[in-house]
Amino acid sequence: MILRRVFYYWQFVAVGALPLWLMVAASIFGSSAWEVLGATFGAIAIGFGLLVVSLLFLARKEVRAVKAVSWADVGVLALWHVLIVLMGVFSVTAPWLSVLVVLVGLGAFWFALWELFDAARTRVREAMVYIDETARFGTVPAGPNQFPPMTDRSGVRADGARQDPAHPTPADPSVIIIREKPTDP
């Protein structure tokens, strides 16, 4: 949990730190002036990508609630951030590393978008179950098997007991009974 929480906060620090690292590393590791200029534009683009992915992770309710990203998020962020650091060091000798950073960044974006979609889909399903149970039984059950006992038209419940005439239970859960006056016991 500690590592997941560290990555939760690090992803926002990385939005500024990693692009700055790319610009400093391009100056330190023997790049020409044009390569430093290219690294500056690349750093701005990577910083924007880091920000978008971080905001997509933050958009999920479960991430905000525990202030920790998931283990899959940790893996994606760790891979991407390590490649960005390596790109700063080896950009002159390994230009293919820049392409790999962009591809992993696109993958991280689609992964974050998919996780957000999946979390939203799960929450909508839970809401629909809640609405369905509330509409069907009038109240949300406290736990499993907490639904009111069903009765047939003669007033005998499924467990064999007679229905209380003062508090009848409808035979069909799709039937809603609305009383205008309270019944006298």
Order of alpha helices (4+ residues) and beta strands (2+ residues): alpha-alpha-alpha-alpha-alpha
